[in-house]
Amino acid sequence: MSLRYPPVTLFPGALLLATVAATGCGAASRSASLDFDVLPDQWRTHAERTAYAETGRYAEAVDFCRRLAAASPFAHYTTFGLTGMGRPLPLLILSSDRAFTPTAARRAGRPVVLIQCCIHAGECEGKDACLQLAREMVITGTRAALLDHVTLLIMPIFNADGHERTSRYSRINQNGPRELGWRTNAANLNINRDYTKADTPEMQAWLSVWTAWQPDLFIDTHTTDGHDHRYDVFYSATIDPDSSPPIVTWTRDTLLANVLPALEADGYAAMPYSFPRDAKDPAGGIATPGPMGPRFSTGYGAACNRPALLVETHALLPYARRVQTTHALLVHALTTVNRDPNRLRAAIQDADHLMIRTRGADPDGRVPLRFAATGNSQPLVYRGVVQTLRASDITGDDIIEYTKTPLDVSTRLYDDWRVAAAVVPPLAYLVPPQWTTVIERLALHGIEMLRIPAPRTVEVEIYRFTDVQFNPTPYEGRQLARYTTTVTHETRRFSAGTILVPLDQPQARLVVHLLEPDSPDSFVAWGFFNAIFERKEYAEAYAMEPHAQRMLAEDAALRQEFARRLADDPAFAASPGQRLDFFYRRSPYWDVEHNLYPVARVTDASAARELRVAATARVTRSDD
């Protein structure tokens, strides 16, 4: 049967929705499709109504989602937190069996797919594509089958405050729409660097959705910056060496193996997220950035054993083309999950079990922390455009001018990465209770933690820091520290209330990234522990000098060390303060906690077992 809309003055889609409600959201809905050319204006997005010259504002997107939920029993609108300026963060849930809560979704047993839009609020293709897709699922019925085996979460506008900082001048490198939002949130923080440190209220709210729903697939929609070419979309996915093997296998052999050919068949060209090594000469090679790290979306998905897909449409294409590309990619991704939902869930289950068994480690027993390019490459015919160089009086250099003339460039793709730094994971970590902010952040990530009710003396591994330096300028609102680490074995007493973080949990790899100081995304690197690098006590000369005299008189080795330092270091010899400090650091008055990492590694199996038995309370997000 061919069902068309009644006149616009009537309730659009009423007949269709009655059919859907009576028969379910599957095959019956697919036969009851509605044509776009007769779609009433109220079911068109702002982008569609303006022929993609514009994108809608926050209030319009929220209203569209609310009306979807009011019109269809298979859509539910809610919010999941507030921005810094108090705007509710919208969440649209689509489910053919009305699984509108995490509990109901788990009971339904279908994969949960999370599509996130507008974390960079000027990059709004995902929002408009998702609003259209949701309409096609629950109003027109043309895409209803995509809900046959999937529960879908859509965050149409994640960075809502940035979205409403609207201007014609937000993104000079982007081809429309006419007015769009800002990259950062209202506090000028890039939420797309905040997955691990979780400083922003938006990310803290996002983590509540992530930990409650535990999505099986995470899709993050963006727009590229950079150079011109003939690709519609760049992508990055959990296929790098920072991902668990079952997740790599599913992402590569199922998701990308189905989505990429389907996109190509639709006329959309896709390419791994990459840039020319020399922007003036693509023939010199194209390079991927490598594993993103858990501060980014795909890296966070990898650390949590979840497939993640980064979608970056080409900023210089017309906005309509970018929305269409995003829409097509989302349709093919959801089609792939629907085709074999059990394979995705099995991959995640295998990855979770593997992380529990190995404490997040690779087969060599280590957790990767940093990566470096190997220099290996593979042949590539790059779909570029003819570009010329023009001398610039402004810059004093040549400026690239892109033409519309296609040019296929024989070059090489540098996309091979190796582990540059790794660590053998402990059996557990101990976090002293006074580090409340760190404990709160761990709880936000849904990490399993136990509280030890009484003091315990434990043999542990402890990091000490040397060569501590701070970046001269802040990054994402934080003063980042750089240092050298040394591991020592010590017997230390931990107070009542100390937090035990065991590593036999699915989140093991994320825990290592957060608590190992050599990880770029550790809480130490992000500045959560900067106070440990500060000296709080000191020695006056009148008090320390007599003590130094006694130390010299009583210790021949110290006399020799002091004499060598005087002879070899002129700056030291000329500085009364440094000379005095030499003795202060070697005296019993020196603060042994200075430059000492308070988080300890438990590596002894019997100690770990005893701590596990002694821990009587599980720490949850509401506890701290």
N, C-alpha and C positions, 0 to 999 in steps of 0.2 A: 504494500500500500504506500502511496505517496502522500505524506501529510504536509500541508502548507499552513503558514500562519493565518489566523483570522485577522481582520482589520486591526490596525494599530490601537484603535480606541478600546478594543477588548483586551482581556488579560492574555498576553502573549504566551504561547506554549501550554495553555491550560489543558488542552486535549492530549498533548504529548505527555504531560506530567501525570495525567490520570492513567494513561496507558502504562507508563513506567511504574507507577505505584502499584498497579494491579499485577504486573507481570515480572517485575524485577528490572535491574539496570543492565541486563546483558543483551541477548539476541533480540528480544522484542524491541528494545530501545534502538538498536542499530537499524531496524527496518523503518522506524519512525523518525527519519531524519528530516531536517528543515533546511531550506535553501538560504544561503547568505543573501542573495539578491532581494529577498522579501523580508529580511530580518528587520524587525521594528527598531527604530532609532534607540530606544531605551536599552536594547541589548547589544548595542555597538559600543565599543570602548571609545574614549576620547580620541585616541590615536586613529582609530578607524574613521570616526566622524570628520576628522581634519585631514584625511588622506595621508596620515603619518607625518604631517608637518609639526604636530605637537604631541606631547604626552600629557596625560591627566595629572591633576594634583592629588595629594594624599586623600583628601575628603572624597574625591570622585572614586578612587580605587576602593576605599572602605565602603562607600555606598554601593558600588557594584557587587562587592563580596556579600554584603548584607542582603541585597536583593536576590542574589543567587541562592543564598541559604533560605530566604523566605519562599522562593518559588519551587525549590526542589527538596524532597525528603532525603536526598543523598548528599546534601551540602550542609556544612555547619560552619558558622562564623564565630570566632572567639578572638581574644587577645592574650598575649603571653608575657606582658610586662609593660613598663613605661620607659620612654626615652629620658634623657637628661632634662628635657624641657617639658616632660609630662605627657607626651603624646602616647596613646596606647599603640602597641605593636600588633599589627593585624596578622591573623592566622586563619586560613581557609582550609577546612578539612573536607575531603571528598571520599565517600565510601559507599559502595553499592549495598553493603550490609549494615550501614549506619554505625560503624565502629568509630565513634567520635571521641573516645577517650583512650589513653594508652592501655588500660585494662581491657577494654572491649577489643582493641586492635590485637592484643596478644591472644585473646580468646578466639578471634577470627582466624588467626594463624597466617594471614597474608603478609607479604613483604610491605614494609612501610617505606615510601619514597618521600624524601624531603627535597623540595625545590626552593632555593633561596634566591631572592631578587633584591637588587638595589642596596647591597652592602656598600657599594660605591653608588651614591644616589643618582648621579648623572648618567650612569650606565643602566638604562631602564628598559632595554629590550625584553629582559626576562619578565618584568612586571606585565607589560602589554601582551606578550606571548602567553603567559599563564592565565590572564583574565580571559583571553579568547579561548584557550584550551579548556578552561573550566566551564565556560558557556557551552562549548561543543560536547562536553561530557554530560552535563546535567540539565541543559535547556534544549538544545537542538537535537541532541542524541547522536550526532555524527561521530563522536569519539567515545561514546558510552562504553564500548568494549575495553577501553583502557583501564576501567575500574573493575573488570571481571575478577582479577586476581591481585589487585593492588589497593592499599590504602594510601591516599595521596595527601601530603601536607604541603601547602603553598604559603610561603612568606612573601607576599607581593612587594612589600616595602620594609626592608629590615632597618635601614638607616633613615628613619622617618624625619628626624630633624634636618639632616643633610638634604633630604628630598625636598623639604619646604624652603630651603635657602635657594630659591629659584631665580635664575638669571639667564639672559642671553649670552652671558660671558663666563659661564662656568668652565667650559672645556674647549679651549681654542683648537685642540687637535682632533675634534670630533665633528662629524658631518650630521648635525641635528640630533634630536629635534630642536624646535625653535627656542624653547626655554627648558632648562633642566636643572637638576639639583647639584649639590656640592659633594666632593669626594669624602669628606670627613664628617664626624658627628658634631654636635653643637659645642663640644669641648675641644674641637680641632684634633681629635684622635681618629686614626684610621682603624676602623673596626676590623678591617681585613688583615690586621697584624695582631689581633687581640685574642685569638682563640685560646692560647695557653695562659697568658697573664690575666686575662679577664678583668681589665680595669674598667671598662665601660659598662654602664647599666644595660645597654643593649645586648652585649655579649653575655653578661650574667643571666639575663632573661633567656637568651638563646640556649645557654647550657641547661636551663631548666627543661626546655623542650627536648633537647638532645638526650639528656639522661632519663627522662620519663618515657619518651617514645622509642628510644634506641633505634633510629631509622636504619633500614637495611641498605639503602642507597641514598647518597647525598649529592645533589647537583647544584652547583654554584654558578650563577649567570653573571657575565661581565661584558665589557667592551674593551677592546685592545687600545693601547696607545702605540706610537711608533711609526714605522715605515709603511709605504704603500706596496701592494702586491695584488694578486688575483685570487686569494683565498677568501672565502666567506667567513670562515671561523677557524680559530686556533683552539686547541683543547689540551688539557693536561689531565692525567688520570692516575689512579693508584696502580701503576705498573713499574714503578721505580724500586730500587733495592731497599727503600725504607718501608715497604709494605710486606705483609705476611704472604707467603707463597700461595695459599688458597685464594687470597684476595687478588693477587696479581693474575693468577690463572683465570679466574672468573672475569675480571675486568678486561683482560687482553683477549681471551678466547671466546667470550660470550658477548659482553657489552660492546666493546669496540669492533669486534669482528662482525657484528650485525649492524651497528649504527653507522659506521663509516661507509660501507658500500651502499646502504640505503640512502644516506645523504647524497652521495655521488650520483646515484640513480635519479634523485630528485633535482639534480643540477646545482648542488651546493658543494663547493670544494672545501675540504677540511685538511688541516695540517697540525702536527704537534706544536704546542706553544713554543715559539722560538724567535730568534732575531738574527740578522746577518752579523757575523763577527766584525765585518767592516761595512757600515751602512752605505758607503759610497761604492761598494763592489760586492754584490751578493755572490759572485763567483768565488770569492775567498772563503766561503763556507757559511752554513747556517747552524746555529748552536741553540740547544735547549738549555734552560736554566738549571736542570737537574732536580732532584728531590726538593720540594718546597720547604719542608720542615713544618712542625705542628702549629706554628703561629699562623699558618695559612690554612685554607679550607681543605684542600686535598691532603696536605700533610697531617692535619688533625684527623681526618678520616682514616688515613693509614695507621696512625698511632692508636686508633680505637678499633682496628680490624674491620673497617667498613669501606666498601668501595665508594670512591668519590670522583666526581667528574667536574672539572673546571671548563666552562664554556666562555670563550672570548671572541665575540663577533668583531668583524673588521670595522674599525671606527670611521674609516673614510668612505664606506659604502652608504648609500641612502638609508635612512632610518627604516623605511618599509622593508627593504631587503634584509636588514639585520633582525627585525622582528620575525620575518618569515623564516629565516635561517634558524633562529632559536626555537621557534614553534616546531619546525620539522625535526630538529634534533631531539626535542623533548618527546615528541610523538614516537620516534623510533626507539628512544631509550625505554619508554614505558611499554611499548610493544614487545621489546626484548624481555623485559622482566615478566610480563604477562605470559609470554610463550613458555617459559619454564621457571616458575617462581621457586620451585623447590631447589633448583640448582643454586640460586643465589643464597637461599637460607642455609643450605648445606655448606657452602663455602664459608659463610660467616661462622657457623657452628664449628667447622674444622679449624678456622683461624683462632677462635676463642679458646678452644681446647689446646691448640698448639701453644698459645701464649701462656696459658696456665702451666703447662708441662715444662716449658723452657724458660719461664720467667721473662718472656719477651725476647729471648736471644735467638740469633741466627744459628745455623748448624755448627758454626765454629765456637759457640758458647758466648758470643758477645752481642751486645745491642749496638747497632750503628748510631752514631751521634752526628757525624759530619761526613760530607761527601766531596769528592773532587773529580773533575773530568779526566778521563783516561787518555784523551786525545784520539781515540779510535773514532772512525766515521764510516759512513756508508754512502754510496752514490745517490744523488738526488737531482731530479729535474725540477727546478724551482719555478713556480708559476709567478713570475715577476712582471714588471712593466719596464718599458724603456725609461731610463732616468738620465738626466744630464746634470752637469755641474756648472754653476754660475758663480763667478767671483763676486764677493760681497764686500762693499765698503764698510758696512755696519759691523760685520763680524771679523773682517780681515781674513776670512777663510772662504772656501768654496761651500756653496749651499746646494743641496740636492733639490732638483725640480723633477717631479714625477709627471709622466705623460699618461695618456690613456691607451697607449700602444702596447699590446701584449708582447711579452718576451719570455720565452722559456730559457732558463739559465742552467747550464750543466754545472753542478756544484756538488758539495758533500754536506751531509747532515751529521753534526757532532752531537750525538745523543747518548753516549756511553759514560757511565759514572761508576766510580769505585768508592768503597768505604775508606775514608781518610782518618777517622777517629772512631773508636768503639770502646766499650767497657763491659767487663764481666759483671752481670747484675748480681747484687747480693741476694740473700734470702728475704731480707726485709730492711726497711729503714726505720729509724727512730727519730721522731721530731719532738723536741722539747715543747711543753705546753704553752710557753710564753710567746711562741711564734704564731700568734693567733691568725694573722692575715694569711700566712702560708697554709695553715690548717683549713681555714675557710675556703681558700682557693681549691685545695685538694677535694674538699667536699663538693664544691660547685661542679667539679668534673666527674662526680659520681664514683670516685675512687674508694675502694673498700679500706676502712681504717678501724683500728681498735684502740681503746683507751686502757692504759695500764693503771690500775687503781692505787698501787703502792710503789714506793721507791724500789729501784732495782739496780744492782751493780752488774754490768755486762762488759765482756770483752768485745770490742768493736773495731772497725776501721774508721778513721777520721781523716778528713782532708784539712791540710793547712795551706794557706795561700802565701805566695811571695810575689814580688814584682807587681803589686796591685796598682792599676792605673784606671782613671775614669775618662770616658770620652769627654772632650771639651764642650760639646753641645748636647742637649737632650735628644733622645729619639723616642717618639711616641710618648712624650711626657715623662720619660724616665732617664736617669743618669746611669748609663750602662757601665759595668765594670769589666776590666780585663785583668787577667792574673795567670800565674802558674800554680798548678796544684801538686801537692805531694801527699801521698797516703801514708799514714802511720797506724800502727796497731796499739791500742790503748785500752786499759780497763777504766771505765767511766761509770759514775753513778748518775742515774736518770731519776728525776723527781716523779712523784705521783702525778698522774694526768698526762704523762708522756704518751704520744701517739705512735702506735705500731702500724706501719704500712707494709703488709705482706706482699710479696711479688707473685704468689701463686694465684693470680687473678687475671681476667681478660684484659684489664687496663695496664698490664705490667709494663708494656713498652712506653705508654704515656707517662707512667710514674717515673721511669728512668729518665725520660726527657725533662721532666719537671724538677727532679731532685739531684741529678748528677751535675755537678758544677761545670763540667766541660761540655755540656750540651748547650748550643746557642740559645735554646729556649728554656734553660733552667731558671728557676726563681732567683738563683744567685746572679746569673748573667743579666736578668731583667732588673736587678736592683732591690729585690725584696729583703736582702740581708746586708745592705750597705753599712748599717751601724756596726757590724763586726769589724769593719776596716778602719774604724775611728779609734784613736788613742784617747782615753779619758783620764788617765792618771799620768803624772809626770814627776820628775825629781828636780828639786832646786839644787843649785850648785853647792850651797853651804852645807846641805845635808848629804849629797851624793859624793862629793869629793873625798871626805874622810873615809867613807865606805870603800871607794875605789882604791884608796891607798892600802887599805887592809887586804882587799882582793889581790892586788899586785904582790904584796908581801907574802901571801899564803899560797899563791898558785904560780909555779914557774912556767907552765904552759901558757897561761894567760899573759905573763910578762913577755914571752916570746911573740905571741900573736899580736899584742899591742905594739911592740917594737917594729914588727914587720909592716903593720898597717901605717905607722908613722912614716916609715921609709918609702913605702910603695905608693901612697895616696897623698899627694900634696894638699888636695882640698880638705881631706880629713885632718891632716896635721895642722892646717891653718884655722880649723874651726873648733873653738872651745866647746860648742854645743855638741858637735858630733863626737868629739873625744869623750865627753861625759856620758853621752848616750851609749857609747860602746860598752861601758861598764853597767849602765842601768839595765840594758837588755840582758845582761848575763847575771844579774843579781836576782835574789829571791823576790824583789819588789816588782819585777816586771810582770805585766798582765799576760798570763799564759793563754787567756782566751782571745787575745788580739789576733786577728787574721785566722781564727779557728772556725771552721764550718760547724755549726751546732747540730746539723743533721748527721746521724751516724749510720754506717752500713753494718748490718748483722750478717756475718758470713759463716758462723759456726752453727751447724744443724741442731745441736742440742740446746744451744742458747735460744735459737729461733723457736724451737718447740716449747721451751719453758715460758717464753714471752707470750706465745699464742695461748697457752693454757692460763697464764696469769691474767690476760686481758679479759675483762668481764663486760665491757660495754662497746657496742659498735657505734662509731661516730657517723652521723648523717648530716645532711646539709642544714637541718634545723637546729642541730646541737650547737653550732658555732655562729 
